[in-house]
Amino acid sequence: MPGKGTRIPTRIVHLHQSVRGLFAPTIGTMTGRIAACRFGVIMLRIFWWTTLIATVTLIASLTTMLAADWPTPWANSWPSWTVALALTIILESIIFWIGIITVYVTSVQLGIKIRVIGVLCGWIPIANLIALRLIIRTVDEEVRFESAKEQLNRARAAARICATRYPVLLVHGVFFRDTKALNYWGRIPAELQRNGAVIYYGNHQSAASVPDSARELTERILHIVQTTGCGKVNVIAHSKGGLDMRYAIARCGAAPYVASLTTINTPHRGCGFADYLLEKIPLAAQKQVEAAYNTAASHLGDKQPDFMAAVHDLTQAGCARLNAEIGDANELHGNASTTGPFAGIICQSVGSKLAHATTGKFPLNFTYPLVKWFDGPNDGLVAQPSFPWGERFTWLEPNGTRGISHADMIDLNRENIPGFDVREFYVQIVAALKQRGL
């Protein structure tokens, strides 16, 4: 594998899990949302156990009254038993609905899937109990995880470990835009800011050729430097954004204003799967998709979207051409340049892989086996050999069956992945830049 790789098992890529077990969740270490989640879980647990106890008690009393007239004959006791049943149903219903509405409204980790399971199974005996246990377990783990994270952030707040000398510029990948409504980087920017980072976004088009995106990003960097006087930026770029930034540094004049470039799951050597699709899909169909995408992207704010140019630049052939134009052979072989545009810039890369197709979200669960067939271990879109670039390469190796997908690396689904805290991973990337004086 090219690059000086560092393999990091996902169970140790974050610091706070090592201390999670030391702290039980308390109100003082919770945000308002997590405190509400905790309240909802408590109500559902009360419902679970009181319903169980009440059901056993009512059935037992009914049985003894009918079979043995104890403690009183059924004929005399049925009114009070019926009232007790009605009151139990009313009380348990109130407790249940308070709990379930609270967790449905406040929990992030329940997601659409578990919420739908809860609704569909809610009216089916036995299945509803299984679904309820799943909901309680999921939200309870969310409370524990987020409480530990909150306590960690409070403990290190004074250190401002992400307060780098230069601000951080986050550069998105292809087919997405930087919007306030839905942040491409999920919960990562807020976590970095919480620990002292100053964050900017690339604000470039969703789909364009690498050279065109590179020119946009160069203009964006110059604007940041000129308006803030920061001098340089630390760039973290995901997917195609890494190609765009390499080109911006090498060919568009961004080099003097970039202190570091960290690429996240970038296809530096292209995607063989993309070559295959372009070869097999009829040209007429490609044109239809291109026209539909470019029209939609224009309505969403892209000035000159170019779907096919972006796709062609992600192929192995396209990346071979771009790599020759960029001329960063040292970085592609895992070394640092001492001359040229990349000299003096900290260059590093990150890659990850899914363990199985079933552990990825759609459409990556569909593309994973296809990419594996062509290119080997991959994150659902990009294969392992394409990731390494720069003087340091970090390979995130999954433990167990989950794995880490192309989307997981930017917290796209806002999912707390067992053994891998994506927010803390970025905190440590930026903290390391600060330690290097950047």
Backbone torsions as a table, in degrees:
resi	resn	phi	psi	omega
1	MET	NA	133.1	176.9
2	PRO	-65.9	152.3	176.0
3	GLY	93.0	153.7	176.6
4	LYS	-86.3	90.6	-169.3
5	GLY	-79.0	147.2	171.4
6	THR	-123.3	113.6	179.4
7	ARG	-87.7	125.1	179.6
8	ILE	-121.3	109.4	173.5
9	PRO	-58.4	138.1	-172.2
10	THR	-64.2	-18.2	-178.3
11	ARG	-71.9	-12.3	-177.8
12	ILE	-122.5	18.2	-177.0
13	VAL	-83.1	-2.5	175.7
14	HIS	-133.0	155.9	-173.0
15	LEU	-88.7	-34.7	-166.6
16	HIS	-73.7	-18.0	179.6
17	GLN	-66.3	-25.4	180.0
18	SER	-68.0	-19.3	180.0
19	VAL	-114.0	2.0	-176.6
20	ARG	-58.8	-41.8	-176.5
21	GLY	-68.3	-14.0	-178.0
22	LEU	-80.5	-18.9	-174.0
23	PHE	-121.1	118.9	172.0
24	ALA	-79.5	144.3	-179.5
25	PRO	-59.9	130.2	174.8
26	THR	-129.6	158.4	-177.7
27	ILE	-58.0	-34.6	-177.5
28	GLY	-66.2	-19.4	-179.1
29	THR	-107.2	18.5	-176.4
30	MET	-117.8	147.3	168.6
31	THR	-78.7	170.9	179.7
32	GLY	-59.5	-40.9	-178.9
33	ARG	-64.7	-44.4	-177.7
34	ILE	-69.6	-35.5	175.5
35	ALA	-61.7	-38.6	177.4
36	ALA	-66.7	-40.9	176.3
37	CYS	-59.0	-44.4	-179.3
38	ARG	-61.6	-43.1	177.4
39	PHE	-60.5	-43.5	179.1
40	GLY	-61.9	-41.1	178.2
41	VAL	-63.8	-42.4	179.0
42	ILE	-60.6	-43.8	179.3
43	MET	-63.1	-40.6	179.6
44	LEU	-68.8	-34.9	176.5
45	ARG	-68.3	-40.8	175.5
46	ILE	-59.7	-45.0	178.2
47	PHE	-59.0	-45.1	-177.5
48	TRP	-58.1	-52.5	-173.9
49	TRP	-76.4	-40.0	179.7
50	THR	-69.4	-33.9	176.0
51	THR	-65.8	-42.3	178.3
52	LEU	-61.8	-47.8	-179.3
53	ILE	-64.8	-44.9	-179.3
54	ALA	-64.3	-39.8	179.7
55	THR	-63.5	-47.1	179.0
56	VAL	-61.6	-42.9	-178.4
57	THR	-65.1	-45.0	-179.0
58	LEU	-66.8	-41.0	178.9
59	ILE	-66.6	-41.4	-179.7
60	ALA	-64.5	-44.0	179.9
61	SER	-65.9	-39.3	177.8
62	LEU	-62.5	-43.4	-178.8
63	THR	-62.9	-46.0	-177.5
64	THR	-69.6	-34.4	178.7
65	MET	-69.1	-40.1	-179.6
66	LEU	-73.8	-37.4	-174.5
67	ALA	-87.9	-34.7	-172.1
68	ALA	-130.8	7.6	-177.3
69	ASP	53.0	37.0	-179.3
70	TRP	-123.7	135.8	5.1
71	PRO	-80.3	-15.0	174.2
72	THR	-141.1	159.3	178.9
73	PRO	-61.0	149.7	-179.5
74	TRP	-59.7	-37.0	-177.9
75	ALA	-60.3	-30.9	179.7
76	ASN	-90.8	-23.8	-171.3
77	SER	-101.4	-14.2	-172.8
78	TRP	-59.9	-33.7	178.0
79	PRO	-62.6	-46.1	-178.8
80	SER	-68.7	-35.5	178.1
81	TRP	-64.9	-40.3	179.8
82	THR	-66.2	-39.8	177.6
83	VAL	-64.1	-42.8	178.6
84	ALA	-61.0	-41.2	178.0
85	LEU	-62.2	-45.8	-178.8
86	ALA	-64.5	-43.3	179.2
87	LEU	-64.2	-38.6	178.1
88	THR	-62.5	-44.8	-179.9
89	ILE	-62.4	-44.0	-179.2
90	ILE	-64.1	-49.0	-177.6
91	LEU	-63.6	-46.0	-179.1
92	GLU	-66.3	-34.2	178.0
93	SER	-65.2	-41.6	178.5
94	ILE	-62.3	-47.2	179.9
95	ILE	-60.9	-44.9	-178.0
96	PHE	-62.3	-49.5	-174.6
97	TRP	-68.7	-33.4	174.3
98	ILE	-62.4	-45.8	-178.8
99	GLY	-66.5	-48.3	-173.5
100	ILE	-70.0	-38.8	178.5
101	ILE	-65.7	-40.2	-179.6
102	THR	-61.2	-47.7	-178.1
103	VAL	-73.2	-32.6	177.8
104	TYR	-65.0	-35.6	-177.4
105	VAL	-79.8	-35.2	-170.0
106	THR	-103.3	-24.4	-175.4
107	SER	-76.4	138.4	172.9
108	VAL	-92.4	-37.8	-171.7
109	GLN	-75.6	-16.8	175.7
110	LEU	-61.0	-38.1	178.9
111	GLY	63.6	-178.5	-179.6
112	ILE	-72.6	-40.5	-174.2
113	LYS	-59.3	-53.1	-177.1
114	ILE	-68.6	-34.9	176.5
115	ARG	-61.7	-42.6	178.9
116	VAL	-66.0	-41.8	176.9
117	ILE	-58.0	-43.6	179.3
118	GLY	-61.0	-42.3	-179.5
119	VAL	-67.8	-45.9	-176.2
120	LEU	-69.4	-36.1	-176.7
121	CYS	-90.2	-6.6	-174.4
122	GLY	-60.9	-24.3	-175.8
123	TRP	-106.5	6.2	-178.2
124	ILE	-108.1	116.8	180.0
125	PRO	-55.0	147.2	-177.2
126	ILE	72.0	-53.5	178.7
127	ALA	-61.2	-34.7	180.0
128	ASN	-68.3	-32.1	177.4
129	LEU	-69.8	-39.8	178.0
130	ILE	-64.0	-43.8	179.1
131	ALA	-63.9	-39.9	179.5
132	LEU	-64.2	-41.2	177.4
133	ARG	-62.5	-38.0	177.7
134	LEU	-63.7	-42.8	179.4
135	ILE	-64.3	-46.3	-179.2
136	ILE	-61.7	-46.0	-178.2
137	ARG	-63.7	-42.1	-178.1
138	THR	-65.5	-47.1	-177.6
139	VAL	-71.8	-36.0	177.9
140	ASP	-61.9	-42.0	177.5
141	GLU	-66.1	-37.1	176.5
142	GLU	-61.2	-42.8	179.2
143	VAL	-61.8	-45.9	-179.5
144	ARG	-63.6	-45.7	-177.8
145	PHE	-62.7	-50.0	-176.4
146	GLU	-71.0	-31.5	177.6
147	SER	-67.2	-41.8	177.3
148	ALA	-63.8	-39.8	178.8
149	LYS	-65.4	-41.3	178.6
150	GLU	-63.4	-41.9	-179.9
151	GLN	-66.2	-39.5	177.5
152	LEU	-61.9	-46.0	-178.8
153	ASN	-64.9	-36.2	177.5
154	ARG	-68.3	-38.1	-177.3
155	ALA	-66.2	-32.1	-177.0
156	ARG	-107.2	11.7	-175.4
157	ALA	-56.7	-42.7	-177.2
158	ALA	-65.5	-27.6	-178.1
159	ALA	-73.4	-25.6	-179.2
160	ARG	45.5	60.0	-170.3
161	ILE	-66.4	-15.0	179.1
162	CYS	-105.8	11.0	179.5
163	ALA	-79.6	77.1	-177.9
164	THR	-73.0	160.9	177.5
165	ARG	-62.7	-40.2	179.8
166	TYR	-110.6	146.2	179.5
167	PRO	-66.6	164.2	-179.1
168	VAL	-100.2	129.2	176.1
169	LEU	-108.7	119.3	178.8
170	LEU	-96.3	124.2	-175.7
171	VAL	-114.8	117.4	-176.1
172	HIS	-77.0	169.2	177.9
173	GLY	-92.4	-165.0	-173.8
174	VAL	-77.9	151.0	175.8
175	PHE	69.0	20.4	174.3
176	PHE	-135.6	162.2	176.0
177	ARG	-129.3	160.9	173.1
178	ASP	-85.1	113.0	179.7
179	THR	-131.5	152.7	177.0
180	LYS	-75.7	-29.8	-176.4
181	ALA	-67.4	-40.6	-178.7
182	LEU	-139.3	100.2	-176.1
183	ASN	-70.9	124.6	179.4
184	TYR	-55.5	-32.8	-174.5
185	TRP	-95.3	14.4	175.2
186	GLY	58.1	-129.9	-177.2
187	ARG	-90.7	2.0	-175.2
188	ILE	-65.4	-49.7	-177.9
189	PRO	-57.6	-42.7	-179.7
190	ALA	-62.7	-37.1	179.4
191	GLU	-67.9	-40.5	177.8
192	LEU	-65.4	-43.5	178.9
193	GLN	-64.6	-37.9	177.9
194	ARG	-58.2	-30.0	-178.8
195	ASN	-102.4	19.1	169.2
196	GLY	105.6	-3.8	-176.6
197	ALA	-76.7	148.7	170.0
198	VAL	-102.6	124.5	-171.0
199	ILE	-114.5	135.8	169.3
200	TYR	-128.0	163.5	179.9
201	TYR	-121.4	154.9	-177.8
202	GLY	-66.2	-36.7	178.5
203	ASN	56.5	30.1	178.9
204	HIS	-95.7	175.0	-176.1
205	GLN	-65.3	159.9	-178.4
206	SER	-75.4	-32.7	-177.6
207	ALA	-145.1	118.2	176.5
208	ALA	-160.5	168.6	176.0
209	SER	-65.0	160.1	178.4
210	VAL	-58.7	-46.9	178.7
211	PRO	-59.0	-41.0	-179.9
212	ASP	-66.5	-43.8	178.0
213	SER	-64.1	-38.0	179.6
214	ALA	-62.1	-40.1	178.8
215	ARG	-66.4	-39.6	176.9
216	GLU	-62.3	-43.5	-178.1
217	LEU	-67.9	-35.9	177.1
218	THR	-62.8	-43.3	177.3
219	GLU	-62.5	-39.3	179.7
220	ARG	-64.9	-43.2	179.8
221	ILE	-64.2	-44.8	178.5
222	LEU	-60.2	-39.9	179.1
223	HIS	-63.1	-44.3	179.3
224	ILE	-62.0	-47.1	-177.6
225	VAL	-64.0	-42.7	-176.5
226	GLN	-71.9	-36.2	-176.7
227	THR	-83.4	-24.9	-177.6
228	THR	-107.1	-20.6	-176.5
229	GLY	71.8	21.2	-176.1
230	CYS	-73.9	-18.5	178.2
231	GLY	87.3	-53.5	-179.2
232	LYS	-146.4	175.0	174.7
233	VAL	-133.8	151.6	168.6
234	ASN	-96.0	118.5	-174.8
235	VAL	-100.9	130.3	169.7
236	ILE	-117.9	116.6	-171.8
237	ALA	-123.3	133.5	-178.7
238	HIS	-105.0	139.4	172.2
239	SER	56.6	-129.1	-178.7
240	LYS	-59.9	-23.6	178.2
241	GLY	-57.3	-30.6	176.9
242	GLY	-66.6	-39.6	176.2
243	LEU	-65.2	-43.1	-179.9
244	ASP	-58.8	-43.5	-177.5
245	MET	-72.0	-37.4	176.0
246	ARG	-59.3	-42.3	179.9
247	TYR	-68.8	-38.2	179.5
248	ALA	-62.2	-40.4	-179.8
249	ILE	-69.8	-44.0	-173.4
250	ALA	-80.1	-34.4	-168.6
251	ARG	-122.7	-12.4	-172.5
252	CYS	-116.5	3.7	175.8
253	GLY	87.5	14.6	-179.2
254	ALA	-81.4	-15.1	-172.0
255	ALA	-50.8	-46.0	-176.6
256	PRO	-65.0	-14.2	-173.9
257	TYR	-111.6	10.5	179.5
258	VAL	-116.6	120.7	178.5
259	ALA	-86.7	-35.5	180.0
260	SER	-153.8	153.5	174.2
261	LEU	-133.1	118.4	175.8
262	THR	-113.8	117.1	179.3
263	THR	-98.0	136.4	-177.5
264	ILE	-113.7	112.7	176.7
265	ASN	51.0	45.1	179.6
266	THR	-90.6	134.9	178.9
267	PRO	-82.1	73.5	-175.6
268	HIS	-62.2	-25.6	179.2
269	ARG	-113.6	15.1	175.1
270	GLY	85.0	175.1	-180.0
271	CYS	-118.2	113.0	178.7
272	GLY	-60.4	-29.7	178.3
273	PHE	-62.9	-36.8	178.8
274	ALA	-66.2	-40.3	176.6
275	ASP	-58.6	-43.6	-178.4
276	TYR	-62.8	-46.0	-178.3
277	LEU	-62.5	-42.8	-179.2
278	LEU	-66.0	-28.9	178.9
279	GLU	-75.6	-35.4	-172.6
280	LYS	-93.1	-31.7	-177.8
281	ILE	-77.0	129.1	-179.5
282	PRO	-56.8	144.8	-177.8
283	LEU	-58.8	-37.4	-180.0
284	ALA	-61.8	-40.7	179.1
285	ALA	-67.0	-38.7	177.7
286	GLN	-61.6	-41.1	-179.8
287	LYS	-65.1	-37.5	179.5
288	GLN	-65.6	-45.6	178.7
289	VAL	-62.7	-43.3	-179.7
290	GLU	-60.0	-46.2	-178.6
291	ALA	-63.7	-42.9	-179.2
292	ALA	-64.7	-43.7	-178.6
293	TYR	-67.1	-47.7	-177.4
294	ASN	-60.8	-37.4	177.9
295	THR	-64.9	-46.5	-179.9
296	ALA	-64.5	-42.9	-179.1
297	ALA	-64.0	-35.5	178.1
298	SER	-63.4	-39.7	178.9
299	HIS	-67.6	-27.3	-177.9
300	LEU	-89.9	-2.5	173.7
301	GLY	124.9	-11.1	176.9
302	ASP	-67.9	133.4	-178.6
303	LYS	-79.0	-43.6	179.8
304	GLN	-140.9	69.3	-179.0
305	PRO	-65.6	144.4	-179.8
306	ASP	-141.9	87.1	-174.1
307	PHE	-58.9	-51.0	-174.3
308	MET	-69.7	-32.6	177.2
309	ALA	-63.6	-40.1	178.5
310	ALA	-65.0	-43.6	-178.6
311	VAL	-65.2	-45.1	-179.2
312	HIS	-61.9	-33.4	179.9
313	ASP	-74.9	-9.6	178.1
314	LEU	-96.8	-4.9	178.4
315	THR	-76.7	166.1	177.2
316	GLN	-64.4	-38.2	178.1
317	ALA	-66.5	-43.1	180.0
318	GLY	-63.8	-42.0	179.5
319	CYS	-69.8	-33.1	176.0
320	ALA	-61.8	-41.9	177.9
321	ARG	-65.4	-44.5	-179.4
322	LEU	-64.6	-41.5	179.8
323	ASN	-60.8	-37.3	177.7
324	ALA	-67.2	-38.6	179.7
325	GLU	-70.2	-38.8	-178.3
326	ILE	-70.6	-41.9	175.4
327	GLY	73.6	31.9	179.1
328	ASP	-104.9	55.0	-178.1
329	ALA	-59.1	-35.8	178.7
330	ASN	-58.3	-48.0	-178.4
331	GLU	-67.3	-36.5	178.7
332	LEU	-66.4	-21.6	178.2
333	HIS	-103.3	12.6	173.8
334	GLY	84.5	21.3	-179.1
335	ASN	-119.5	166.5	176.7
336	ALA	-100.9	140.3	178.7
337	SER	-82.2	141.3	176.1
338	THR	-102.6	-12.6	175.5
339	THR	-136.2	167.7	178.2
340	GLY	88.1	-177.9	-173.5
341	PRO	-63.4	-26.5	-177.3
342	PHE	-89.8	-3.9	179.3
343	ALA	-64.3	129.6	179.8
344	GLY	85.7	-5.4	177.3
345	ILE	-98.7	129.3	175.7
346	ILE	-72.0	118.7	-176.7
347	CYS	-117.3	123.6	-179.1
348	GLN	-150.4	163.1	-175.2
349	SER	-143.3	160.8	-179.5
350	VAL	-135.9	142.8	174.4
351	GLY	-142.1	157.7	180.0
352	SER	-146.7	172.7	176.8
353	LYS	-144.7	151.8	169.2
354	LEU	-80.0	149.7	177.5
355	ALA	-84.9	-37.0	-179.2
356	HIS	-148.1	157.4	179.3
357	ALA	-61.6	-37.0	-175.0
358	THR	-68.6	-15.5	-178.7
359	THR	-89.5	-4.4	178.9
360	GLY	-96.8	154.6	175.4
361	LYS	-82.3	154.6	176.8
362	PHE	-61.4	138.0	3.9
363	PRO	-93.8	5.8	-174.9
364	LEU	-68.0	-25.7	175.7
365	ASN	-68.6	-23.2	177.5
366	PHE	-84.3	-41.1	-175.7
367	THR	-80.0	-24.5	-176.2
368	TYR	-52.6	-53.0	-178.5
369	PRO	-65.0	-29.7	178.9
370	LEU	-70.1	-44.5	177.5
371	VAL	-64.7	-37.9	179.1
372	LYS	-62.6	-38.0	179.8
373	TRP	-62.5	-40.6	-177.0
374	PHE	-86.1	-40.7	-167.4
375	ASP	-123.9	-11.0	179.7
376	GLY	100.1	-158.7	-178.8
377	PRO	-52.1	136.1	-173.4
378	ASN	-154.8	174.0	-179.1
379	ASP	-100.3	14.3	-176.2
380	GLY	105.4	-18.3	178.0
381	LEU	-138.0	-43.3	-174.0
382	VAL	-116.8	137.2	-177.1
383	ALA	-90.8	159.1	-175.4
384	GLN	-53.0	-44.2	-177.1
385	PRO	-63.4	-17.8	-175.8
386	SER	-88.2	-14.1	-174.0
387	PHE	-75.1	-44.7	-168.1
388	PRO	-62.7	135.3	177.1
389	TRP	-165.0	140.3	177.4
390	GLY	90.1	179.1	-174.1
391	GLU	-73.8	-15.4	179.2
392	ARG	-139.2	128.0	177.2
393	PHE	-122.1	127.0	179.3
394	THR	-108.9	120.5	-179.9
395	TRP	-106.2	117.0	-178.8
396	LEU	-90.0	108.1	-176.1
397	GLU	-97.7	121.0	-177.7
398	PRO	-71.7	144.8	171.5
399	ASN	-105.9	134.4	-177.9
400	GLY	84.8	-142.8	-170.7
401	THR	-110.9	-2.6	-170.9
402	ARG	-80.4	-60.0	-175.5
403	GLY	77.4	176.2	-177.3
404	ILE	-132.6	119.6	-174.3
405	SER	-91.4	173.9	176.7
406	HIS	-57.0	-40.5	179.9
407	ALA	-76.8	-34.3	178.6
408	ASP	-59.2	-31.9	-175.7
409	MET	-70.2	-11.1	174.0
410	ILE	-120.3	15.5	177.1
411	ASP	58.1	35.8	-175.2
412	LEU	-61.2	-36.6	-177.6
413	ASN	-96.2	2.6	179.6
414	ARG	54.0	40.9	-175.9
415	GLU	-102.6	133.4	172.7
416	ASN	-82.6	103.9	-175.1
417	ILE	-87.8	125.9	179.2
418	PRO	-56.3	126.4	177.7
419	GLY	85.3	-4.8	-179.8
420	PHE	-145.1	111.2	176.9
421	ASP	-98.9	100.0	-174.3
422	VAL	-64.0	-35.0	179.6
423	ARG	-65.0	-44.3	180.0
424	GLU	-68.1	-31.2	177.5
425	PHE	-60.4	-44.8	178.2
426	TYR	-69.0	-36.5	176.2
427	VAL	-57.2	-43.3	-179.1
428	GLN	-70.5	-33.0	175.0
429	ILE	-60.8	-49.6	-177.3
430	VAL	-70.2	-37.7	177.4
431	ALA	-60.2	-37.7	178.6
432	ALA	-67.3	-35.8	176.2
433	LEU	-64.4	-40.8	177.1
434	LYS	-61.2	-42.4	-179.6
435	GLN	-62.5	-26.5	178.0
436	ARG	-87.8	6.9	177.8
437	GLY	81.3	17.3	-178.1
438	LEU	-102.6	NA	NA
